[in-house]
Amino acid sequence: MISDPFTITFERPKVLAVLNGLINGVTGLYGKVPENVYRVRVRKGVNIAANNVPRVMQIECMVRIPAGADAYDAPNIRAAVSMMVGSLNQLSAGIGDTYVTGTQ
């Protein structure tokens, strides 16, 4: 039913950003570093009361990875993803309780 969705969407950059190669001549550091942004969106219809149409609840997770880190520091990217997913997996019941009751 269109008013009661249960979907997940994964988004990635259309074109991956790369380091522009402009290093500060004095400091030897990169200035502004572009980011590659990935998103995961979940949409679920939820009921708010009897005799009402479902409303759409949305969950969004955004990951911002500085350009160049994918090639230079892949193990730390994987470690961060592992920690995030593992934590959400371990804490999912408690997080759900918090969303339902408003307390920790």
The first five atom37 places (N, CA, C, CB, O) and aatype in JSON, in Angstrom:
{
  "aatype": [12, 9, 15, 3, 14, 13, 16, 9, 16, 13, 6, 1, 14, 11, 19, 10, 0, 19, 10, 2, 7, 10, 9, 2, 7, 19, 16, 7, 10, 18, 7, 11, 19, 14, 6, 2, 19, 18, 1, 19, 1, 19, 1, 11, 7, 19, 2, 9, 0, 0, 2, 2, 19, 14, 1, 19, 12, 5, 9, 6, 4, 12, 19, 1, 9, 14, 0, 7, 0, 3, 0, 18, 3, 0, 14, 2, 9, 1, 0, 0, 19, 15, 12, 12, 19, 7, 15, 10, 2, 5, 10, 15, 0, 7, 9, 7, 3, 16, 18, 19, 16, 7, 16, 5],
  "atom_mask": [
    [1, 1, 1, 1, 1],
    [1, 1, 1, 1, 1],
    [1, 1, 1, 1, 1],
    [1, 1, 1, 1, 1],
    [1, 1, 1, 1, 1],
    [1, 1, 1, 1, 1],
    [1, 1, 1, 1, 1],
    [1, 1, 1, 1, 1],
    [1, 1, 1, 1, 1],
    [1, 1, 1, 1, 1],
    [1, 1, 1, 1, 1],
    [1, 1, 1, 1, 1],
    [1, 1, 1, 1, 1],
    [1, 1, 1, 1, 1],
    [1, 1, 1, 1, 1],
    [1, 1, 1, 1, 1],
    [1, 1, 1, 1, 1],
    [1, 1, 1, 1, 1],
    [1, 1, 1, 1, 1],
    [1, 1, 1, 1, 1],
    [1, 1, 1, 0, 1],
    [1, 1, 1, 1, 1],
    [1, 1, 1, 1, 1],
    [1, 1, 1, 1, 1],
    [1, 1, 1, 0, 1],
    [1, 1, 1, 1, 1],
    [1, 1, 1, 1, 1],
    [1, 1, 1, 0, 1],
    [1, 1, 1, 1, 1],
    [1, 1, 1, 1, 1],
    [1, 1, 1, 0, 1],
    [1, 1, 1, 1, 1],
    [1, 1, 1, 1, 1],
    [1, 1, 1, 1, 1],
    [1, 1, 1, 1, 1],
    [1, 1, 1, 1, 1],
    [1, 1, 1, 1, 1],
    [1, 1, 1, 1, 1],
    [1, 1, 1, 1, 1],
    [1, 1, 1, 1, 1],
    [1, 1, 1, 1, 1],
    [1, 1, 1, 1, 1],
    [1, 1, 1, 1, 1],
    [1, 1, 1, 1, 1],
    [1, 1, 1, 0, 1],
    [1, 1, 1, 1, 1],
    [1, 1, 1, 1, 1],
    [1, 1, 1, 1, 1],
    [1, 1, 1, 1, 1],
    [1, 1, 1, 1, 1],
    [1, 1, 1, 1, 1],
    [1, 1, 1, 1, 1],
    [1, 1, 1, 1, 1],
    [1, 1, 1, 1, 1],
    [1, 1, 1, 1, 1],
    [1, 1, 1, 1, 1],
    [1, 1, 1, 1, 1],
    [1, 1, 1, 1, 1],
    [1, 1, 1, 1, 1],
    [1, 1, 1, 1, 1],
    [1, 1, 1, 1, 1],
    [1, 1, 1, 1, 1],
    [1, 1, 1, 1, 1],
    [1, 1, 1, 1, 1],
    [1, 1, 1, 1, 1],
    [1, 1, 1, 1, 1],
    [1, 1, 1, 1, 1],
    [1, 1, 1, 0, 1],
    [1, 1, 1, 1, 1],
    [1, 1, 1, 1, 1],
    [1, 1, 1, 1, 1],
    [1, 1, 1, 1, 1],
    [1, 1, 1, 1, 1],
    [1, 1, 1, 1, 1],
    [1, 1, 1, 1, 1],
    [1, 1, 1, 1, 1],
    [1, 1, 1, 1, 1],
    [1, 1, 1, 1, 1],
    [1, 1, 1, 1, 1],
    [1, 1, 1, 1, 1],
    [1, 1, 1, 1, 1],
    [1, 1, 1, 1, 1],
    [1, 1, 1, 1, 1],
    [1, 1, 1, 1, 1],
    [1, 1, 1, 1, 1],
    [1, 1, 1, 0, 1],
    [1, 1, 1, 1, 1],
    [1, 1, 1, 1, 1],
    [1, 1, 1, 1, 1],
    [1, 1, 1, 1, 1],
    [1, 1, 1, 1, 1],
    [1, 1, 1, 1, 1],
    [1, 1, 1, 1, 1],
    [1, 1, 1, 0, 1],
    [1, 1, 1, 1, 1],
    [1, 1, 1, 0, 1],
    [1, 1, 1, 1, 1],
    [1, 1, 1, 1, 1],
    [1, 1, 1, 1, 1],
    [1, 1, 1, 1, 1],
    [1, 1, 1, 1, 1],
    [1, 1, 1, 0, 1],
    [1, 1, 1, 1, 1],
    [1, 1, 1, 1, 1]
  ],
  "atom_positions": [
    [[0.85, -1.18, 0.0], [0.0, 0.0, 0.0], [0.9, 1.24, 0.0], [-0.97, 0.0, 1.23], [1.86, 1.31, 0.76]],
    [[0.58, 2.2, -0.84], [1.44, 3.38, -1.0], [1.49, 4.22, 0.27], [0.95, 4.22, -2.15], [2.5, 4.88, 0.53]],
    [[0.42, 4.22, 1.07], [0.42, 5.02, 2.29], [1.08, 4.29, 3.46], [-0.99, 5.41, 2.66], [1.2, 4.86, 4.55]],
    [[1.5, 3.05, 3.27], [2.11, 2.26, 4.33], [3.37, 1.58, 3.8], [1.1, 1.2, 4.88], [3.42, 0.36, 3.71]],
    [[4.39, 2.37, 3.46], [5.6, 1.79, 2.84], [6.49, 1.07, 3.85], [6.4, 2.88, 2.14], [6.42, 1.31, 5.05]],
    [[7.31, 0.2, 3.33], [8.4, -0.4, 4.1], [9.53, -0.58, 3.11], [7.98, -1.78, 4.81], [9.61, -1.62, 2.45]],
    [[10.4, 0.42, 2.99], [11.43, 0.42, 1.96], [12.79, 0.77, 2.55], [11.07, 1.41, 0.85], [12.89, 1.35, 3.63]],
    [[13.83, 0.39, 1.83], [15.18, 0.8, 2.18], [15.85, 1.26, 0.88], [16.0, -0.37, 2.87], [15.68, 0.64, -0.17]],
    [[16.59, 2.35, 0.97], [17.27, 2.93, -0.18], [18.73, 3.16, 0.17], [16.6, 4.25, -0.64], [19.03, 3.73, 1.22]],
    [[19.61, 2.73, -0.7], [21.05, 2.97, -0.53], [21.47, 3.97, -1.59], [21.88, 1.64, -0.64], [21.16, 3.79, -2.77]],
    [[22.18, 5.03, -1.2], [22.64, 6.04, -2.14], [24.16, 6.16, -2.04], [21.97, 7.4, -1.87], [24.74, 6.05, -0.97]],
    [[24.78, 6.39, -3.2], [26.21, 6.62, -3.24], [26.47, 7.78, -4.18], [26.99, 5.34, -3.69], [25.59, 8.15, -4.95]],
    [[27.67, 8.37, -4.12], [27.95, 9.5, -5.02], [27.89, 9.05, -6.48], [29.33, 10.1, -4.7], [28.32, 7.95, -6.82]],
    [[27.36, 9.91, -7.34], [27.34, 9.6, -8.77], [28.76, 9.55, -9.31], [26.51, 10.65, -9.54], [29.1, 8.69, -10.13]],
    [[29.58, 10.48, -8.84], [30.99, 10.53, -9.22], [31.8, 10.68, -7.94], [31.29, 11.72, -10.23], [31.54, 11.58, -7.14]],
    [[32.76, 9.79, -7.72], [33.56, 9.87, -6.51], [34.46, 11.1, -6.53], [34.4, 8.6, -6.34], [35.13, 11.38, -7.53]],
    [[34.47, 11.83, -5.43], [35.36, 12.99, -5.29], [36.78, 12.49, -5.06], [34.89, 13.92, -4.12], [36.98, 11.45, -4.43]],
    [[37.74, 13.22, -5.56], [39.15, 12.88, -5.38], [39.87, 14.1, -4.83], [39.8, 12.39, -6.71], [39.38, 15.22, -4.92]],
    [[41.06, 13.87, -4.27], [41.86, 15.0, -3.8], [42.24, 15.85, -4.99], [43.12, 14.51, -3.03], [42.64, 15.33, -6.03]],
    [[42.13, 17.15, -4.84], [42.38, 18.04, -5.96], [43.87, 18.3, -6.21], [41.69, 19.35, -5.73], [44.22, 18.92, -7.21]],
    [[44.73, 17.82, -5.34], [46.16, 17.97, -5.55], [46.72, 19.32, -5.16], [0.0, 0.0, 0.0], [47.92, 19.55, -5.31]],
    [[45.87, 20.22, -4.66], [46.35, 21.54, -4.27], [46.81, 21.53, -2.82], [45.25, 22.59, -4.48], [46.02, 21.65, -1.88]],
    [[48.11, 21.39, -2.66], [48.7, 21.36, -1.32], [49.23, 22.75, -1.01], [49.84, 20.28, -1.22], [49.84, 23.4, -1.87]],
    [[49.01, 23.21, 0.21], [49.51, 24.5, 0.65], [51.03, 24.48, 0.6], [49.01, 24.83, 2.08], [51.66, 23.61, 1.21]],
    [[51.61, 25.42, -0.11], [53.06, 25.47, -0.27], [53.81, 25.76, 1.02], [0.0, 0.0, 0.0], [54.98, 25.4, 1.14]],
    [[53.16, 26.4, 1.97], [53.82, 26.75, 3.24], [53.71, 25.61, 4.24], [53.21, 28.02, 3.82], [54.7, 25.21, 4.85]],
    [[52.48, 25.09, 4.42], [52.27, 24.07, 5.45], [52.46, 22.65, 4.93], [50.88, 24.2, 6.03], [52.72, 21.74, 5.72]],
    [[52.33, 22.46, 3.63], [52.42, 21.11, 3.07], [51.16, 20.28, 3.29], [0.0, 0.0, 0.0], [51.17, 19.07, 3.09]],
    [[50.07, 20.94, 3.7], [48.81, 20.25, 3.99], [47.79, 20.56, 2.91], [48.27, 20.65, 5.37], [47.86, 21.59, 2.24]],
    [[46.83, 19.65, 2.76], [45.7, 19.9, 1.87], [44.81, 20.94, 2.53], [44.92, 18.59, 1.56], [44.68, 20.98, 3.75]],
    [[44.19, 21.77, 1.72], [43.21, 22.73, 2.23], [41.87, 22.05, 2.39], [0.0, 0.0, 0.0], [41.74, 21.1, 3.15]],
    [[40.88, 22.53, 1.65], [39.55, 21.93, 1.7], [39.58, 20.57, 1.01], [38.49, 22.86, 1.04], [40.01, 20.46, -0.14]],
    [[39.14, 19.55, 1.71], [39.11, 18.18, 1.17], [37.66, 17.82, 0.89], [39.78, 17.15, 2.15], [36.83, 17.86, 1.81]],
    [[37.33, 17.45, -0.35], [35.94, 17.06, -0.65], [35.59, 15.75, 0.05], [35.73, 16.92, -2.18], [36.47, 14.99, 0.47]],
    [[34.29, 15.49, 0.16], [33.83, 14.27, 0.81], [32.95, 13.47, -0.14], [33.05, 14.6, 2.1], [32.25, 14.03, -0.99]],
    [[33.0, 12.17, 0.01], [32.07, 11.27, -0.66], [30.99, 10.92, 0.35], [32.8, 9.98, -1.22], [31.29, 10.41, 1.43]],
    [[29.74, 11.18, 0.0], [28.63, 11.0, 0.95], [27.78, 9.81, 0.51], [27.77, 12.29, 1.05], [27.33, 9.73, -0.64]],
    [[27.57, 8.91, 1.45], [26.72, 7.73, 1.25], [25.55, 7.84, 2.23], [27.54, 6.39, 1.47], [25.71, 8.34, 3.34]],
    [[24.38, 7.39, 1.81], [23.2, 7.43, 2.68], [22.45, 6.1, 2.62], [22.27, 8.6, 2.29], [22.42, 5.42, 1.59]],
    [[21.86, 5.77, 3.75], [20.91, 4.66, 3.82], [19.63, 5.25, 4.41], [21.46, 3.43, 4.69], [19.66, 5.87, 5.47]],
    [[18.52, 5.04, 3.71], [17.24, 5.57, 4.18], [16.24, 4.42, 4.32], [16.68, 6.65, 3.21], [16.11, 3.58, 3.43]],
    [[15.56, 4.4, 5.45], [14.48, 3.43, 5.68], [13.2, 4.23, 5.87], [14.78, 2.5, 6.93], [13.18, 5.21, 6.61]],
    [[12.15, 3.79, 5.2], [10.83, 4.42, 5.35], [9.85, 3.33, 5.76], [10.37, 5.13, 4.01], [9.82, 2.24, 5.18]],
    [[9.04, 3.63, 6.78], [8.06, 2.66, 7.26], [6.79, 3.39, 7.64], [8.6, 1.85, 8.47], [6.84, 4.39, 8.37]],
    [[5.67, 2.91, 7.16], [4.39, 3.48, 7.56], [4.08, 3.09, 9.0], [0.0, 0.0, 0.0], [4.26, 1.93, 9.39]],
    [[3.63, 4.06, 9.8], [3.26, 3.81, 11.2], [1.89, 4.42, 11.47], [4.34, 4.41, 12.18], [1.51, 5.43, 10.87]],
    [[1.16, 3.79, 12.37], [-0.16, 4.28, 12.74], [-0.04, 5.22, 13.92], [-1.11, 3.12, 13.08], [0.71, 4.96, 14.87]],
    [[-0.78, 6.32, 13.86], [-0.72, 7.29, 14.96], [-1.95, 7.23, 15.86], [-0.57, 8.69, 14.41], [-1.89, 7.64, 17.02]],
    [[-3.04, 6.73, 15.33], [-4.28, 6.6, 16.1], [-5.28, 5.83, 15.25], [-4.85, 8.01, 16.5], [-5.09, 5.64, 14.05]],
    [[-6.35, 5.38, 15.9], [-7.41, 4.66, 15.18], [-8.06, 5.58, 14.16], [-8.48, 4.1, 16.17], [-8.16, 6.79, 14.37]],
    [[-8.5, 5.0, 13.06], [-9.22, 5.73, 12.01], [-8.39, 6.83, 11.35], [-10.47, 6.34, 12.57], [-8.94, 7.81, 10.86]],
    [[-7.07, 6.67, 11.34], [-6.18, 7.6, 10.65], [-5.37, 6.83, 9.63], [-5.25, 8.34, 11.66], [-5.1, 5.65, 9.8]],
    [[-4.98, 7.51, 8.58], [-4.09, 6.86, 7.62], [-2.7, 6.78, 8.22], [-4.06, 7.64, 6.26], [-2.33, 7.63, 9.03]],
    [[-1.92, 5.77, 7.84], [-0.56, 5.68, 8.37], [0.28, 6.9, 7.96], [0.12, 4.39, 7.87], [0.07, 7.47, 6.89]],
    [[1.21, 7.28, 8.8], [2.18, 8.32, 8.49], [3.51, 7.62, 8.22], [2.31, 9.37, 9.66], [3.7, 6.48, 8.62]],
    [[4.41, 8.31, 7.54], [5.69, 7.7, 7.18], [6.77, 8.1, 8.18], [6.1, 8.11, 5.76], [7.06, 9.28, 8.37]],
    [[7.36, 7.09, 8.82], [8.52, 7.26, 9.7], [9.76, 7.11, 8.82], [8.52, 6.21, 10.9], [9.79, 6.26, 7.93]],
    [[10.78, 7.94, 9.07], [11.99, 7.85, 8.27], [13.21, 7.71, 9.17], [12.13, 9.07, 7.36], [13.31, 8.37, 10.21]],
    [[14.13, 6.86, 8.76], [15.43, 6.7, 9.43], [16.49, 6.95, 8.36], [15.59, 5.27, 10.09], [16.41, 6.4, 7.27]],
    [[17.47, 7.78, 8.69], [18.51, 8.08, 7.71], [19.88, 7.97, 8.38], [18.31, 9.49, 7.1], [20.09, 8.47, 9.49]],
    [[20.78, 7.33, 7.69], [22.17, 7.22, 8.14], [23.03, 7.82, 7.03], [22.58, 5.72, 8.46], [22.92, 7.42, 5.87]],
    [[23.89, 8.76, 7.4], [24.76, 9.4, 6.43], [26.22, 9.14, 6.8], [24.48, 10.93, 6.35], [26.61, 9.26, 7.96]],
    [[27.0, 8.77, 5.8], [28.43, 8.52, 6.0], [29.2, 9.49, 5.1], [28.81, 7.02, 5.67], [28.98, 9.53, 3.89]],
    [[30.09, 10.28, 5.7], [30.92, 11.23, 4.96], [32.37, 10.77, 5.03], [30.75, 12.69, 5.52], [32.96, 10.75, 6.11]],
    [[32.93, 10.41, 3.89], [34.3, 9.93, 3.85], [35.15, 10.94, 3.09], [34.38, 8.52, 3.18], [34.87, 11.22, 1.92]],
    [[36.17, 11.51, 3.73], [37.03, 12.45, 3.01], [37.68, 11.78, 1.8], [38.12, 13.02, 3.96], [38.14, 10.64, 1.88]],
    [[37.71, 12.5, 0.69], [38.33, 11.97, -0.53], [39.77, 11.57, -0.23], [38.27, 13.02, -1.69], [40.48, 12.29, 0.47]],
    [[40.18, 10.45, -0.75], [41.53, 9.96, -0.54], [41.63, 8.92, 0.56], [0.0, 0.0, 0.0], [42.51, 8.07, 0.54]],
    [[40.72, 9.0, 1.54], [40.75, 8.04, 2.65], [40.43, 6.63, 2.16], [39.76, 8.46, 3.74], [40.93, 5.66, 2.71]],
    [[39.6, 6.53, 1.12], [39.23, 5.21, 0.59], [40.46, 4.46, 0.09], [38.2, 5.35, -0.55], [40.56, 3.24, 0.25]],
    [[41.38, 5.16, -0.5], [42.6, 4.53, -1.02], [43.71, 4.45, 0.02], [43.1, 5.28, -2.24], [44.46, 3.48, 0.06]],
    [[43.81, 5.47, 0.87], [44.94, 5.57, 1.79], [44.69, 4.88, 3.13], [45.27, 7.01, 2.03], [45.63, 4.4, 3.76]],
    [[43.44, 4.82, 3.58], [43.16, 4.31, 4.93], [41.92, 3.44, 4.98], [43.01, 5.47, 5.89], [41.07, 3.61, 5.86]],
    [[41.8, 2.5, 4.05], [40.64, 1.61, 3.99], [40.39, 0.84, 5.29], [40.82, 0.63, 2.86], [39.23, 0.67, 5.67]],
    [[41.44, 0.36, 6.0], [41.17, -0.38, 7.24], [40.41, 0.44, 8.28], [42.46, -0.87, 7.83], [39.56, -0.11, 8.99]],
    [[40.69, 1.73, 8.4], [39.98, 2.54, 9.38], [38.56, 2.85, 8.94], [40.73, 3.84, 9.62], [37.67, 3.02, 9.78]],
    [[38.32, 2.93, 7.64], [36.94, 3.09, 7.16], [36.15, 1.84, 7.51], [36.9, 3.35, 5.62], [35.03, 1.92, 8.02]],
    [[36.73, 0.68, 7.25], [36.05, -0.58, 7.58], [35.83, -0.72, 9.08], [36.86, -1.78, 7.06], [34.8, -1.22, 9.51]],
    [[36.8, -0.28, 9.88], [36.65, -0.35, 11.34], [35.51, 0.53, 11.82], [37.96, 0.08, 12.03], [34.73, 0.13, 12.69]],
    [[35.39, 1.73, 11.26], [34.31, 2.63, 11.65], [32.94, 2.06, 11.29], [34.49, 4.0, 11.0], [32.0, 2.14, 12.08]],
    [[32.84, 1.48, 10.09], [31.58, 0.87, 9.66], [31.24, -0.32, 10.57], [31.66, 0.42, 8.18], [30.09, -0.49, 10.97]],
    [[32.24, -1.13, 10.88], [32.02, -2.28, 11.76], [31.53, -1.85, 13.13], [33.31, -3.09, 11.9], [30.62, -2.46, 13.69]],
    [[32.13, -0.8, 13.66], [31.72, -0.31, 14.98], [30.29, 0.22, 14.95], [32.68, 0.8, 15.47], [29.5, -0.06, 15.85]],
    [[29.95, 0.98, 13.9], [28.61, 1.54, 13.8], [27.56, 0.43, 13.67], [28.51, 2.5, 12.62], [26.58, 0.41, 14.41]],
    [[27.77, -0.48, 12.73], [26.79, -1.54, 12.5], [26.71, -2.48, 13.7], [27.14, -2.33, 11.22], [25.62, -2.88, 14.1]],
    [[27.85, -2.84, 14.26], [27.86, -3.71, 15.43], [27.15, -3.09, 16.63], [0.0, 0.0, 0.0], [26.41, -3.76, 17.34]],
    [[27.39, -1.79, 16.84], [26.74, -1.1, 17.96], [25.24, -1.04, 17.76], [27.3, 0.32, 18.12], [24.47, -1.31, 18.69]],
    [[24.81, -0.69, 16.55], [23.37, -0.65, 16.29], [22.74, -2.03, 16.45], [23.1, -0.1, 14.89], [21.63, -2.15, 16.97]],
    [[23.44, -3.06, 16.0], [22.93, -4.42, 16.15], [22.79, -4.79, 17.62], [23.85, -5.41, 15.44], [21.76, -5.33, 18.04]],
    [[23.82, -4.5, 18.41], [23.79, -4.86, 19.83], [22.77, -4.04, 20.61], [25.18, -4.67, 20.45], [22.15, -4.54, 21.55]],
    [[22.58, -2.79, 20.22], [21.73, -1.89, 20.99], [20.34, -1.7, 20.4], [22.39, -0.56, 21.12], [19.58, -0.86, 20.89]],
    [[19.99, -2.45, 19.37], [18.74, -2.18, 18.66], [17.51, -2.24, 19.56], [18.58, -3.16, 17.52], [16.62, -1.39, 19.43]],
    [[17.44, -3.19, 20.45], [16.27, -3.28, 21.34], [16.19, -2.06, 22.26], [16.32, -4.57, 22.18], [15.11, -1.5, 22.45]],
    [[17.31, -1.65, 22.81], [17.33, -0.47, 23.69], [17.01, 0.81, 22.94], [0.0, 0.0, 0.0], [16.31, 1.68, 23.46]],
    [[17.52, 0.93, 21.71], [17.22, 2.1, 20.89], [15.72, 2.14, 20.58], [18.06, 2.09, 19.58], [15.09, 3.19, 20.65]],
    [[15.16, 0.98, 20.24], [13.73, 0.9, 19.98], [12.91, 1.3, 21.21], [0.0, 0.0, 0.0], [11.92, 2.02, 21.09]],
    [[13.34, 0.83, 22.4], [12.66, 1.21, 23.64], [12.72, 2.72, 23.85], [13.3, 0.48, 24.83], [11.73, 3.34, 24.24]],
    [[13.88, 3.31, 23.59], [14.03, 4.76, 23.75], [13.09, 5.5, 22.81], [15.48, 5.19, 23.5], [12.46, 6.48, 23.22]],
    [[12.99, 5.07, 21.57], [12.12, 5.73, 20.6], [10.64, 5.6, 21.0], [12.34, 5.15, 19.2], [9.85, 6.51, 20.74]],
    [[10.28, 4.49, 21.62], [8.9, 4.24, 21.99], [8.53, 4.92, 23.3], [8.65, 2.75, 22.09], [7.43, 5.46, 23.43]],
    [[9.45, 4.91, 24.28], [9.12, 5.47, 25.6], [9.64, 6.88, 25.83], [9.65, 4.58, 26.67], [9.15, 7.59, 26.71]],
    [[10.63, 7.29, 25.04], [11.22, 8.62, 25.22], [12.22, 8.69, 26.35], [0.0, 0.0, 0.0], [12.69, 9.77, 26.7]],
    [[12.56, 7.53, 26.95], [13.55, 7.51, 28.04], [14.69, 6.59, 27.64], [12.91, 7.04, 29.38], [14.58, 5.81, 26.69]],
    [[15.78, 6.71, 28.38], [16.95, 5.89, 28.07], [16.9, 4.58, 28.82], [18.24, 6.62, 28.41], [17.81, 3.75, 28.68]]
  ]
}
